[in-house]
Amino acid sequence: MFDKRVALFMGHYGSGKTFCAVNYALALARKGFPVSIYDLDIVNPYFRTVDAYKTLEKAGVELIVSPYAETNVDIPAMNAASYKMVDDKSRRAVLDVGGDERGALALGRFYEKINEENDFDCFLVVNPFRPETRDIAGAIDVKNEIETVSRIKFTGIVNNANLGEETTLEHIFYGKEFCEKLGEKLNIPVKFSAVTGRLCEKAKEKTDKVLPVEPIKYGDWL
């Protein structure tokens, strides 16, 4: 789960990719890795990585975002420090990439170096309870759309079956089966399931590929 230097999280809006990316970066920090998280989701007006600023800072995770994050200006510009993701090989890099083909365009200036280094995982985050990925065909359409524009191939699937506080083990196991079927169609492995802490131990009874996650409160960056 943590063996590659660069980890990209992509998926449709509402898939939970930011939620997964933040928790993945925090997990890396707990393991002692120097880690930076890059918010490339420059077109998403909803929850963004910057919302978790305080939690990330406390854990020692470096956050690099658009200079216009948390303003009323929505310009597709990235901080010059974002080039560290491909230039600084001493740090782990976690990328929160936009939720559709527009967001994936942000990878345009980095994809060649990422592919050249070839030390990355590109995770397709899937929540089967979202309308766009409620069936296999829809999930495949999302995958193809993002791959075409980002020019980076997915290497794994993340099961983020999530209904907020109403999420149960049954929902998580349903998502695991859904993602496994999707993976068989695409010949891509399911790398892990994102599971809230209260359900982790029970979830591990059926799968050892679990990323413990906790919700990040909106406004945590204040």
Z-matrix of the N, CA and C atoms (Angstrom, degrees):
N
C 1 1.469
C 2 1.530 1 111.62
N 3 1.352 2 117.58 1 -34.10
C 4 1.459 3 121.36 2 -173.57
C 5 1.523 4 112.19 3 -117.40
N 6 1.330 5 118.95 4 22.86
C 7 1.460 6 120.44 5 -169.54
C 8 1.518 7 114.40 6 -86.87
N 9 1.315 8 119.84 7 -8.63
C 10 1.460 9 122.41 8 -178.69
C 11 1.527 10 110.77 9 -104.09
N 12 1.339 11 116.47 10 149.29
C 13 1.467 12 119.71 11 -178.42
C 14 1.522 13 111.89 12 -69.68
N 15 1.325 14 116.64 13 -38.97
C 16 1.463 15 121.50 14 -176.81
C 17 1.523 16 108.92 15 -111.24
N 18 1.323 17 116.60 16 133.51
C 19 1.465 18 121.75 17 176.34
C 20 1.519 19 108.99 18 -127.15
N 21 1.329 20 115.24 19 118.23
C 22 1.463 21 120.83 20 179.01
C 23 1.527 22 108.84 21 -103.34
N 24 1.322 23 116.51 22 135.15
C 25 1.459 24 121.88 23 176.81
C 26 1.515 25 108.62 24 -116.48
N 27 1.341 26 115.08 25 117.62
C 28 1.462 27 120.71 26 179.75
C 29 1.522 28 109.33 27 -133.64
N 30 1.313 29 115.20 28 153.23
C 31 1.456 30 120.84 29 179.82
C 32 1.507 31 108.87 30 173.50
N 33 1.328 32 115.67 31 175.16
C 34 1.454 33 119.45 32 -179.39
C 35 1.516 34 110.25 33 -73.03
N 36 1.347 35 116.23 34 160.93
C 37 1.458 36 120.26 35 174.79
C 38 1.523 37 110.11 36 -51.42
N 39 1.327 38 116.26 37 133.72
C 40 1.459 39 119.99 38 177.34
C 41 1.514 40 113.86 39 85.03
N 42 1.339 41 117.42 40 1.58
C 43 1.464 42 119.85 41 -179.41
C 44 1.525 43 111.78 42 -74.17
N 45 1.339 44 116.50 43 -20.97
C 46 1.458 45 120.61 44 -177.85
C 47 1.508 46 113.42 45 95.06
N 48 1.330 47 117.84 46 20.27
C 49 1.459 48 120.75 47 -176.57
C 50 1.529 49 111.57 48 -64.57
N 51 1.340 50 117.55 49 -39.59
C 52 1.463 51 119.61 50 177.78
C 53 1.527 52 110.49 51 -64.64
N 54 1.309 53 116.28 52 -44.67
C 55 1.461 54 123.01 53 177.20
C 56 1.522 55 110.56 54 -55.99
N 57 1.326 56 116.66 55 -45.44
C 58 1.470 57 121.09 56 179.69
C 59 1.523 58 111.08 57 -69.59
N 60 1.332 59 117.45 58 -41.59
C 61 1.462 60 120.84 59 -178.77
C 62 1.527 61 110.95 60 -62.21
N 63 1.326 62 116.97 61 -44.47
C 64 1.463 63 120.92 62 -179.62
C 65 1.528 64 110.44 63 -62.54
N 66 1.323 65 117.00 64 -47.03
C 67 1.465 66 120.14 65 -179.00
C 68 1.526 67 111.64 66 -67.34
N 69 1.322 68 117.88 67 -33.86
C 70 1.464 69 122.00 68 176.69
C 71 1.526 70 109.90 69 -64.62
N 72 1.339 71 117.00 70 -44.55
C 73 1.465 72 120.80 71 178.66
C 74 1.524 73 110.86 72 -62.91
N 75 1.323 74 116.65 73 -40.74
C 76 1.466 75 120.31 74 178.54
C 77 1.532 76 110.66 75 -64.41
N 78 1.329 77 116.60 76 -38.20
C 79 1.470 78 120.48 77 178.36
C 80 1.527 79 110.69 78 -64.42
N 81 1.330 80 116.85 79 -40.71
C 82 1.465 81 120.61 80 177.11
C 83 1.526 82 110.81 81 -61.75
N 84 1.329 83 116.22 82 -42.76
C 85 1.463 84 120.38 83 179.77
C 86 1.528 85 110.83 84 -63.03
N 87 1.328 86 116.82 85 -39.67
C 88 1.468 87 119.87 86 178.53
C 89 1.523 88 111.67 87 -64.18
N 90 1.337 89 116.35 88 -27.55
C 91 1.458 90 120.75 89 177.91
C 92 1.527 91 112.40 90 -82.67
N 93 1.321 92 116.65 91 -1.93
C 94 1.459 93 120.48 92 175.62
C 95 1.520 94 115.35 93 95.54
N 96 1.343 95 117.88 94 5.97
C 97 1.460 96 120.13 95 179.12
C 98 1.524 97 110.64 96 -79.71
N 99 1.337 98 117.86 97 139.38
C 100 1.470 99 119.21 98 166.30
C 101 1.525 100 107.50 99 -71.30
N 102 1.322 101 117.69 100 126.26
C 103 1.455 102 119.73 101 -171.61
C 104 1.524 103 111.31 102 -140.16
N 105 1.329 104 114.30 103 140.68
C 106 1.460 105 122.08 104 174.12
C 107 1.520 106 107.94 105 -121.49
N 108 1.327 107 115.99 106 142.28
C 109 1.461 108 120.34 107 175.83
C 110 1.521 109 108.07 108 -116.09
N 111 1.323 110 115.67 109 132.91
C 112 1.458 111 122.62 110 -174.31
C 113 1.523 112 109.65 111 -114.08
N 114 1.318 113 115.79 112 122.50
C 115 1.459 114 120.66 113 179.06
C 116 1.525 115 108.27 114 -91.04
N 117 1.332 116 115.80 115 97.74
C 118 1.470 117 120.87 116 176.31
C 119 1.517 118 111.19 117 -95.53
N 120 1.334 119 116.85 118 7.18
C 121 1.459 120 120.59 119 -177.16
C 122 1.524 121 109.24 120 -83.16
N 123 1.339 122 115.39 121 65.25
C 124 1.455 123 120.84 122 -169.16
C 125 1.517 124 113.89 123 -79.57
N 126 1.338 125 118.58 124 -3.59
C 127 1.465 126 119.51 125 179.82
C 128 1.517 127 112.10 126 -113.42
N 129 1.328 128 117.90 127 -0.14
C 130 1.462 129 120.48 128 -174.32
C 131 1.520 130 111.09 129 -90.72
N 132 1.341 131 119.58 130 116.79
C 133 1.457 132 121.26 131 -178.92
C 134 1.518 133 112.90 132 -84.00
N 135 1.329 134 118.17 133 0.68
C 136 1.454 135 120.98 134 -175.82
C 137 1.529 136 109.85 135 -98.47
N 138 1.315 137 118.05 136 -144.28
C 139 1.462 138 121.67 137 -176.52
C 140 1.527 139 110.98 138 -61.54
N 141 1.314 140 115.91 139 130.55
C 142 1.447 141 121.04 140 -179.00
C 143 1.516 142 110.06 141 -130.09
N 144 1.337 143 115.75 142 163.59
C 145 1.457 144 121.22 143 -177.47
C 146 1.523 145 111.80 144 -56.65
N 147 1.328 146 116.75 145 -36.05
C 148 1.457 147 120.47 146 -177.76
C 149 1.525 148 111.62 147 -59.95
N 150 1.331 149 117.47 148 -22.96
C 151 1.464 150 120.87 149 178.88
C 152 1.525 151 111.79 150 -63.73
N 153 1.323 152 116.96 151 -19.95
C 154 1.468 153 121.15 152 -178.06
C 155 1.523 154 111.42 153 -101.87
N 156 1.315 155 116.88 154 21.41
C 157 1.471 156 121.00 155 -171.58
C 158 1.522 157 112.72 156 -53.63
N 159 1.338 158 117.43 157 -48.24
C 160 1.462 159 120.15 158 -174.03
C 161 1.530 160 111.61 159 -64.42
N 162 1.325 161 116.54 160 -42.50
C 163 1.467 162 121.13 161 178.75
C 164 1.520 163 110.96 162 -63.35
N 165 1.317 164 117.01 163 -43.45
C 166 1.459 165 121.21 164 -179.92
C 167 1.526 166 111.23 165 -65.63
N 168 1.322 167 116.32 166 -44.53
C 169 1.464 168 120.40 167 -179.91
C 170 1.526 169 110.91 168 -60.70
N 171 1.322 170 116.79 169 -43.74
C 172 1.470 171 121.19 170 -179.77
C 173 1.526 172 111.16 171 -61.05
N 174 1.357 173 116.42 172 -33.98
C 175 1.463 174 120.79 173 -178.51
C 176 1.530 175 112.44 174 -84.37
N 177 1.335 176 116.96 175 -4.49
C 178 1.456 177 120.29 176 -179.65
C 179 1.516 178 113.82 177 84.54
N 180 1.349 179 116.97 178 17.42
C 181 1.466 180 121.17 179 178.58
C 182 1.528 181 109.17 180 -90.73
N 183 1.313 182 116.38 181 124.70
C 184 1.457 183 121.28 182 177.77
C 185 1.530 184 109.21 183 -76.27
N 186 1.338 185 116.33 184 130.57
C 187 1.462 186 121.88 185 179.91
C 188 1.516 187 109.51 186 -110.47
N 189 1.334 188 116.18 187 125.42
C 190 1.464 189 121.70 188 178.24
C 191 1.523 190 108.17 189 -122.36
N 192 1.343 191 114.93 190 121.41
C 193 1.467 192 120.54 191 -173.83
C 194 1.522 193 110.10 192 -132.87
N 195 1.320 194 114.19 193 171.69
C 196 1.461 195 120.56 194 172.64
C 197 1.517 196 109.43 195 -59.16
N 198 1.338 197 118.59 196 142.83
C 199 1.464 198 119.97 197 177.59
C 200 1.517 199 112.72 198 -63.53
N 201 1.334 200 117.57 199 -12.26
C 202 1.463 201 121.16 200 -179.02
C 203 1.525 202 112.47 201 -102.90
N 204 1.354 203 117.55 202 8.12
C 205 1.456 204 120.19 203 179.37
C 206 1.524 205 110.21 204 -61.03
N 207 1.326 206 115.99 205 140.67
C 208 1.460 207 123.74 206 179.71
C 209 1.520 208 112.51 207 61.93
N 210 1.347 209 116.29 208 31.24
C 211 1.457 210 121.02 209 170.02
C 212 1.509 211 106.88 210 -124.55
N 213 1.331 212 116.44 211 178.54
C 214 1.460 213 120.93 212 177.25
C 215 1.514 214 112.24 213 -86.86
N 216 1.326 215 116.69 214 2.94
C 217 1.462 216 121.56 215 -179.56
C 218 1.517 217 109.21 216 -95.46
N 219 1.329 218 117.16 217 122.52
C 220 1.460 219 120.76 218 -179.24
C 221 1.523 220 109.55 219 -114.03
N 222 1.340 221 114.77 220 76.74
C 223 1.462 222 122.32 221 -178.03
C 224 1.521 223 108.70 222 -109.46
N 225 1.345 224 117.45 223 131.57
C 226 1.475 225 119.87 224 -178.34
C 227 1.515 226 112.31 225 -73.07
N 228 1.349 227 116.74 226 70.35
C 229 1.463 228 121.46 227 -179.60
C 230 1.513 229 109.04 228 -124.59
N 231 1.346 230 116.29 229 145.69
C 232 1.458 231 120.75 230 179.10
C 233 1.524 232 109.76 231 -118.90
N 234 1.334 233 115.11 232 149.71
C 235 1.447 234 122.62 233 174.81
C 236 1.536 235 109.27 234 -60.79
N 237 1.346 236 116.06 235 141.78
C 238 1.469 237 119.49 236 178.88
C 239 1.520 238 111.41 237 -59.71
N 240 1.338 239 116.94 238 -25.69
C 241 1.462 240 120.88 239 179.41
C 242 1.522 241 112.28 240 -66.62
N 243 1.331 242 116.82 241 -13.07
C 244 1.463 243 119.34 242 -179.35
C 245 1.520 244 112.00 243 -63.83
N 246 1.330 245 117.95 244 -19.99
C 247 1.461 246 120.40 245 178.58
C 248 1.521 247 112.26 246 -69.15
N 249 1.352 248 116.73 247 -13.53
C 250 1.459 249 119.68 248 176.16
C 251 1.521 250 111.53 249 -60.27
N 252 1.321 251 116.97 250 -26.97
C 253 1.461 252 119.59 251 -176.65
C 254 1.518 253 111.96 252 -60.42
N 255 1.333 254 116.79 253 -30.25
C 256 1.462 255 119.95 254 179.12
C 257 1.524 256 112.71 255 -106.86
N 258 1.334 257 117.77 256 -17.95
C 259 1.468 258 120.64 257 -176.55
C 260 1.522 259 113.56 258 -94.62
N 261 1.335 260 117.41 259 -31.13
C 262 1.460 261 120.93 260 -176.21
C 263 1.520 262 109.53 261 -100.01
N 264 1.327 263 115.73 262 94.86
C 265 1.468 264 121.12 263 -176.62
C 266 1.532 265 112.83 264 -77.34
N 267 1.342 266 116.92 265 -5.47
C 268 1.465 267 119.88 266 -178.83
C 269 1.526 268 112.01 267 -82.67
N 270 1.329 269 117.39 268 -10.75
C 271 1.460 270 120.53 269 -176.45
C 272 1.522 271 110.78 270 -117.16
N 273 1.319 272 115.52 271 146.06
C 274 1.456 273 120.03 272 169.70
C 275 1.528 274 108.58 273 -73.55
N 276 1.312 275 116.25 274 143.28
C 277 1.457 276 121.95 275 -179.10
C 278 1.526 277 109.24 276 -123.24
N 279 1.327 278 116.39 277 124.34
C 280 1.461 279 122.47 278 176.18
C 281 1.516 280 107.21 279 -114.12
N 282 1.339 281 116.84 280 125.01
C 283 1.458 282 121.66 281 -174.81
C 284 1.524 283 110.19 282 -113.38
N 285 1.320 284 115.65 283 123.50
C 286 1.462 285 122.25 284 172.70
C 287 1.521 286 106.72 285 -98.19
N 288 1.336 287 115.64 286 104.99
C 289 1.467 288 121.52 287 -171.61
C 290 1.518 289 109.79 288 -102.36
N 291 1.330 290 116.80 289 153.07
C 292 1.459 291 123.17 290 -174.58
C 293 1.512 292 114.94 291 -53.88
N 294 1.341 293 114.10 292 158.36
C 295 1.451 294 121.18 293 -169.43
C 296 1.507 295 116.72 294 -82.46
N 297 1.307 296 119.76 295 -0.60
C 298 1.463 297 120.65 296 175.60
C 299 1.519 298 108.12 297 -154.95
N 300 1.327 299 116.83 298 -161.92
C 301 1.457 300 118.57 299 -174.47
C 302 1.523 301 112.63 300 -64.97
N 303 1.338 302 118.33 301 -27.23
C 304 1.467 303 119.73 302 178.62
C 305 1.522 304 110.87 303 -69.32
N 306 1.313 305 115.69 304 -44.45
C 307 1.449 306 119.06 305 178.92
C 308 1.507 307 112.12 306 -65.38
N 309 1.333 308 116.92 307 -36.86
C 310 1.461 309 120.63 308 -179.88
C 311 1.524 310 111.79 309 -63.66
N 312 1.330 311 117.51 310 -22.46
C 313 1.453 312 120.85 311 178.02
C 314 1.523 313 112.07 312 -60.61
N 315 1.334 314 116.79 313 -24.52
C 316 1.462 315 120.26 314 -179.48
C 317 1.518 316 111.84 315 -62.42
N 318 1.321 317 116.63 316 -20.81
C 319 1.462 318 120.40 317 179.51
C 320 1.528 319 112.30 318 -78.16
N 321 1.320 320 116.80 319 -8.03
C 322 1.453 321 121.06 320 -172.00
C 323 1.515 322 114.77 321 -51.99
N 324 1.349 323 116.63 322 -37.81
C 325 1.471 324 118.80 323 -176.25
C 326 1.517 325 112.96 324 -85.17
N 327 1.342 326 117.05 325 -5.82
C 328 1.461 327 120.43 326 -174.76
C 329 1.531 328 114.13 327 -117.16
N 330 1.333 329 117.90 328 -19.21
C 331 1.458 330 119.62 329 -167.12
C 332 1.530 331 112.89 330 -62.25
N 333 1.335 332 117.99 331 -34.54
C 334 1.462 333 119.38 332 -178.05
C 335 1.528 334 111.05 333 -63.84
N 336 1.332 335 117.14 334 -44.05
C 337 1.465 336 120.42 335 -179.41
C 338 1.524 337 111.21 336 -70.74
N 339 1.334 338 116.60 337 -35.08
C 340 1.466 339 119.64 338 177.75
C 341 1.520 340 109.78 339 -64.85
N 342 1.323 341 116.58 340 -45.75
C 343 1.464 342 120.70 341 178.58
C 344 1.527 343 111.29 342 -65.41
N 345 1.334 344 116.51 343 -37.84
C 346 1.462 345 120.76 344 -178.63
C 347 1.526 346 110.96 345 -66.18
N 348 1.336 347 117.14 346 -42.38
C 349 1.474 348 120.63 347 178.33
C 350 1.520 349 110.33 348 -66.58
N 351 1.333 350 116.42 349 -37.53
C 352 1.470 351 122.94 350 176.22
C 353 1.524 352 111.90 351 55.59
N 354 1.325 353 115.17 352 44.06
C 355 1.467 354 120.78 353 176.48
C 356 1.530 355 107.46 354 -131.90
N 357 1.335 356 115.59 355 57.66
C 358 1.456 357 119.84 356 -174.43
C 359 1.525 358 111.40 357 -139.12
N 360 1.316 359 113.94 358 154.71
C 361 1.459 360 122.51 359 164.33
C 362 1.510 361 107.26 360 -115.01
N 363 1.306 362 115.80 361 135.63
C 364 1.460 363 121.36 362 176.44
C 365 1.526 364 107.37 363 -116.32
N 366 1.324 365 116.43 364 107.81
C 367 1.454 366 121.96 365 -172.37
C 368 1.530 367 111.78 366 -96.40
N 369 1.321 368 115.20 367 126.55
C 370 1.466 369 121.69 368 171.27
C 371 1.522 370 107.25 369 -89.63
N 372 1.330 371 116.80 370 109.22
C 373 1.461 372 121.53 371 -178.30
C 374 1.526 373 108.60 372 -86.34
N 375 1.328 374 115.48 373 124.38
C 376 1.472 375 120.70 374 -174.96
C 377 1.524 376 109.91 375 -125.01
N 378 1.311 377 115.14 376 125.89
C 379 1.462 378 122.05 377 169.00
C 380 1.526 379 106.96 378 -114.63
N 381 1.333 380 118.22 379 104.95
C 382 1.470 381 120.58 380 -174.52
C 383 1.520 382 113.78 381 -69.58
N 384 1.326 383 116.96 382 -1.69
C 385 1.462 384 119.91 383 177.73
C 386 1.522 385 111.87 384 -97.98
N 387 1.326 386 116.74 385 3.66
C 388 1.459 387 121.19 386 173.01
C 389 1.527 388 109.41 387 -89.68
N 390 1.342 389 118.05 388 145.73
C 391 1.473 390 120.70 389 -175.20
C 392 1.526 391 114.16 390 -56.24
N 393 1.344 392 117.34 391 -40.00
C 394 1.466 393 119.94 392 -173.52
C 395 1.509 394 113.11 393 -73.67
N 396 1.337 395 117.34 394 -21.34
C 397 1.468 396 120.50 395 -178.02
C 398 1.525 397 110.55 396 -124.74
N 399 1.309 398 116.03 397 33.56
C 400 1.462 399 120.51 398 -178.77
C 401 1.522 400 111.51 399 -77.34
N 402 1.334 401 116.46 400 -19.48
C 403 1.459 402 119.90 401 176.38
C 404 1.521 403 109.11 402 -132.22
N 405 1.326 404 115.66 403 166.27
C 406 1.465 405 121.20 404 -175.50
C 407 1.524 406 111.27 405 -61.95
N 408 1.322 407 116.79 406 -41.76
C 409 1.467 408 120.17 407 -178.32
C 410 1.523 409 111.23 408 -61.14
N 411 1.333 410 116.58 409 -41.68
C 412 1.456 411 119.82 410 179.12
C 413 1.515 412 111.90 411 -65.32
N 414 1.324 413 116.43 412 -40.72
C 415 1.468 414 120.51 413 179.08
C 416 1.527 415 110.87 414 -64.88
N 417 1.328 416 116.90 415 -37.86
C 418 1.463 417 120.61 416 178.06
C 419 1.525 418 110.63 417 -66.01
N 420 1.339 419 116.88 418 -39.07
C 421 1.471 420 120.35 419 177.71
C 422 1.526 421 110.88 420 -61.40
N 423 1.329 422 116.57 421 -43.77
C 424 1.464 423 120.89 422 178.91
C 425 1.525 424 110.10 423 -62.11
N 426 1.332 425 116.24 424 -45.88
C 427 1.462 426 120.86 425 179.61
C 428 1.530 427 111.26 426 -58.72
N 429 1.320 428 117.21 427 -47.59
C 430 1.465 429 121.20 428 -178.06
C 431 1.524 430 111.78 429 -64.82
N 432 1.327 431 115.68 430 -39.84
C 433 1.465 432 121.25 431 -179.49
C 434 1.522 433 111.19 432 -61.01
N 435 1.319 434 116.17 433 -46.98
C 436 1.467 435 120.89 434 -177.64
C 437 1.527 436 111.37 435 -70.47
N 438 1.323 437 116.92 436 -42.68
C 439 1.468 438 120.01 437 179.89
C 440 1.519 439 111.88 438 -61.11
N 441 1.318 440 116.80 439 -40.60
C 442 1.460 441 121.05 440 -177.19
C 443 1.517 442 111.25 441 -60.63
N 444 1.323 443 116.35 442 -42.92
C 445 1.459 444 119.92 443 -176.29
C 446 1.517 445 112.41 444 -82.87
N 447 1.328 446 117.61 445 -40.05
C 448 1.474 447 120.60 446 -177.48
C 449 1.520 448 112.20 447 -74.72
N 450 1.338 449 116.58 448 -25.95
C 451 1.470 450 123.37 449 -178.52
C 452 1.532 451 111.58 450 64.10
N 453 1.318 452 116.04 451 25.07
C 454 1.461 453 122.42 452 174.46
C 455 1.526 454 107.91 453 -125.33
N 456 1.318 455 116.32 454 130.80
C 457 1.456 456 121.14 455 -177.34
C 458 1.533 457 110.77 456 -83.07
N 459 1.315 458 115.44 457 140.47
C 460 1.456 459 119.96 458 174.88
C 461 1.523 460 110.04 459 -68.62
N 462 1.321 461 115.26 460 139.17
C 463 1.467 462 120.78 461 178.16
C 464 1.526 463 112.05 462 -109.89
N 465 1.320 464 116.64 463 -11.67
C 466 1.456 465 119.18 464 -178.29
C 467 1.515 466 112.08 465 -164.59
N 468 1.327 467 114.95 466 163.42
C 469 1.465 468 122.55 467 179.38
C 470 1.525 469 108.48 468 -115.34
N 471 1.330 470 116.28 469 140.06
C 472 1.458 471 122.31 470 174.98
C 473 1.530 472 108.55 471 -111.55
N 474 1.314 473 115.49 472 122.96
C 475 1.462 474 120.98 473 175.19
C 476 1.520 475 108.75 474 -81.73
N 477 1.330 476 116.19 475 109.52
C 478 1.461 477 120.49 476 176.30
C 479 1.525 478 109.39 477 -119.17
N 480 1.331 479 116.01 478 50.01
C 481 1.465 480 120.79 479 175.85
C 482 1.523 481 107.75 480 -60.43
N 483 1.318 482 116.25 481 113.65
C 484 1.454 483 119.55 482 -167.05
C 485 1.518 484 110.54 483 -148.55
N 486 1.319 485 115.15 484 125.30
C 487 1.465 486 121.96 485 172.59
C 488 1.528 487 109.71 486 -124.83
N 489 1.309 488 115.49 487 36.39
C 490 1.454 489 120.26 488 179.40
C 491 1.519 490 111.87 489 65.02
N 492 1.306 491 116.23 490 -138.79
C 493 1.463 492 121.04 491 -178.29
C 494 1.523 493 112.42 492 -67.24
N 495 1.335 494 117.00 493 -15.21
C 496 1.464 495 120.57 494 179.47
C 497 1.520 496 112.95 495 -86.18
N 498 1.345 497 117.38 496 -1.27
C 499 1.460 498 121.08 497 -178.23
C 500 1.528 499 111.07 498 -63.26
N 501 1.332 500 115.01 499 133.45
C 502 1.465 501 121.34 500 178.03
C 503 1.521 502 109.57 501 -121.04
N 504 1.335 503 115.85 502 171.86
C 505 1.462 504 119.96 503 175.19
C 506 1.515 505 111.06 504 -60.00
N 507 1.321 506 117.09 505 -36.67
C 508 1.468 507 120.93 506 179.75
C 509 1.523 508 110.35 507 -61.01
N 510 1.327 509 117.25 508 -39.70
C 511 1.464 510 120.51 509 177.93
C 512 1.528 511 110.23 510 -63.84
N 513 1.331 512 116.69 511 -44.06
C 514 1.466 513 120.85 512 -178.92
C 515 1.524 514 111.03 513 -63.62
N 516 1.331 515 116.93 514 -43.56
C 517 1.462 516 120.29 515 -179.51
C 518 1.526 517 111.41 516 -69.37
N 519 1.337 518 116.39 517 -34.60
C 520 1.467 519 119.09 518 174.00
C 521 1.532 520 109.64 519 -61.80
N 522 1.340 521 116.48 520 -45.28
C 523 1.461 522 120.35 521 179.01
C 524 1.517 523 111.88 522 -61.91
N 525 1.322 524 116.58 523 -38.91
C 526 1.467 525 120.33 524 178.39
C 527 1.527 526 110.48 525 -61.06
N 528 1.325 527 117.41 526 -46.09
C 529 1.464 528 120.87 527 179.15
C 530 1.520 529 111.23 528 -65.07
N 531 1.328 530 116.15 529 -40.61
C 532 1.468 531 120.83 530 178.26
C 533 1.529 532 109.96 531 -60.30
N 534 1.327 533 116.62 532 -48.13
C 535 1.461 534 120.77 533 -178.05
C 536 1.526 535 111.76 534 -66.89
N 537 1.312 536 116.96 535 -34.07
C 538 1.463 537 119.92 536 176.48
C 539 1.530 538 111.09 537 -64.88
N 540 1.338 539 116.64 538 -41.03
C 541 1.469 540 119.99 539 176.21
C 542 1.521 541 110.78 540 -64.34
N 543 1.335 542 115.92 541 -41.19
C 544 1.462 543 120.43 542 177.27
C 545 1.521 544 109.84 543 -62.49
N 546 1.325 545 116.17 544 -43.78
C 547 1.458 546 120.50 545 179.80
C 548 1.514 547 113.08 546 -61.85
N 549 1.323 548 116.45 547 -37.12
C 550 1.462 549 120.41 548 177.64
C 551 1.519 550 110.48 549 -64.25
N 552 1.328 551 116.75 550 -39.57
C 553 1.470 552 120.72 551 178.86
C 554 1.527 553 111.52 552 -66.07
N 555 1.324 554 115.80 553 -36.63
C 556 1.459 555 120.98 554 -173.71
C 557 1.523 556 113.29 555 -98.58
N 558 1.333 557 116.82 556 -8.17
C 559 1.457 558 122.19 557 -174.83
C 560 1.530 559 110.90 558 59.29
N 561 1.338 560 114.41 559 44.39
C 562 1.465 561 122.33 560 178.20
C 563 1.528 562 107.45 561 -127.69
N 564 1.320 563 119.35 562 132.35
C 565 1.474 564 120.28 563 -178.04
C 566 1.528 565 112.66 564 -76.03
N 567 1.322 566 115.78 565 153.62
C 568 1.463 567 121.38 566 169.16
C 569 1.529 568 106.28 567 -83.28
N 570 1.326 569 116.77 568 117.48
C 571 1.462 570 120.64 569 -173.79
C 572 1.528 571 112.03 570 -83.50
N 573 1.343 572 117.27 571 -38.77
C 574 1.463 573 119.54 572 177.78
C 575 1.531 574 110.48 573 -169.99
N 576 1.322 575 114.32 574 167.48
C 577 1.460 576 122.14 575 173.14
C 578 1.519 577 108.09 576 -110.83
N 579 1.330 578 116.25 577 135.23
C 580 1.463 579 121.34 578 175.08
C 581 1.527 580 107.49 579 -86.31
N 582 1.328 581 116.06 580 118.38
C 583 1.469 582 120.25 581 -172.52
C 584 1.522 583 109.56 582 -130.78
N 585 1.318 584 115.90 583 127.90
C 586 1.460 585 120.62 584 178.49
C 587 1.525 586 110.55 585 -61.76
N 588 1.331 587 115.27 586 148.30
C 589 1.455 588 121.01 587 -172.18
C 590 1.517 589 114.99 588 -51.98
N 591 1.329 590 117.60 589 -38.22
C 592 1.467 591 120.43 590 -175.82
C 593 1.526 592 112.55 591 -67.49
N 594 1.328 593 116.92 592 -16.37
C 595 1.464 594 120.50 593 -177.61
C 596 1.531 595 112.76 594 -111.96
N 597 1.329 596 116.93 595 -2.66
C 598 1.470 597 120.59 596 -171.33
C 599 1.522 598 113.50 597 -58.76
N 600 1.306 599 117.81 598 -51.12
C 601 1.457 600 120.42 599 -174.32
C 602 1.520 601 111.29 600 -62.29
N 603 1.320 602 117.17 601 -41.52
C 604 1.470 603 120.75 602 178.18
C 605 1.528 604 110.39 603 -66.88
N 606 1.340 605 116.91 604 -39.67
C 607 1.467 606 120.46 605 -179.58
C 608 1.521 607 111.04 606 -63.39
N 609 1.332 608 117.24 607 -34.38
C 610 1.462 609 121.40 608 -178.55
C 611 1.526 610 112.65 609 -67.21
N 612 1.335 611 116.64 610 -12.68
C 613 1.456 612 119.31 611 177.11
C 614 1.526 613 111.43 612 -69.07
N 615 1.342 614 115.62 613 -24.13
C 616 1.468 615 119.57 614 179.99
C 617 1.521 616 113.06 615 -112.43
N 618 1.319 617 117.33 616 -14.18
C 619 1.458 618 119.84 617 178.00
C 620 1.517 619 109.30 618 -154.06
N 621 1.343 620 116.64 619 138.86
C 622 1.455 621 120.31 620 176.94
C 623 1.522 622 110.98 621 -95.46
N 624 1.331 623 115.93 622 -0.30
C 625 1.465 624 120.32 623 -179.25
C 626 1.529 625 109.02 624 -97.66
N 627 1.324 626 114.93 625 78.86
C 628 1.463 627 121.12 626 -175.52
C 629 1.521 628 109.93 627 -125.84
N 630 1.328 629 116.67 628 130.97
C 631 1.458 630 121.94 629 169.95
C 632 1.520 631 107.35 630 -104.24
N 633 1.340 632 118.32 631 110.41
C 634 1.465 633 119.71 632 177.22
C 635 1.528 634 109.95 633 -65.08
N 636 1.322 635 116.77 634 130.96
C 637 1.463 636 120.93 635 -178.09
C 638 1.520 637 109.66 636 -130.54
N 639 1.319 638 113.81 637 151.74
C 640 1.455 639 120.86 638 175.63
C 641 1.517 640 107.97 639 -132.36
N 642 1.336 641 116.96 640 144.28
C 643 1.463 642 119.34 641 179.58
C 644 1.523 643 111.99 642 -62.83
N 645 1.323 644 115.95 643 145.72
C 646 1.456 645 122.27 644 175.43
C 647 1.522 646 107.06 645 -106.45
N 648 1.313 647 116.39 646 121.63
C 649 1.457 648 119.51 647 -176.99
C 650 1.522 649 110.93 648 -71.67
N 651 1.344 650 115.43 649 136.39
C 652 1.462 651 120.15 650 176.66
C 653 1.526 652 108.76 651 -62.02
N 654 1.318 653 116.90 652 137.56
C 655 1.449 654 121.27 653 -179.52
C 656 1.514 655 112.77 654 89.86
N 657 1.336 656 116.85 655 6.40
C 658 1.467 657 121.77 656 -179.48
C 659 1.528 658 110.94 657 -62.72
N 660 1.325 659 115.93 658 -18.94
C 661 1.460 660 120.16 659 -177.68
C 662 1.525 661 112.16 660 -79.82
N 663 1.324 662 117.30 661 -11.06
C 664 1.467 663 119.93 662 -174.18
C 665 1.531 664 111.45 663 -68.97
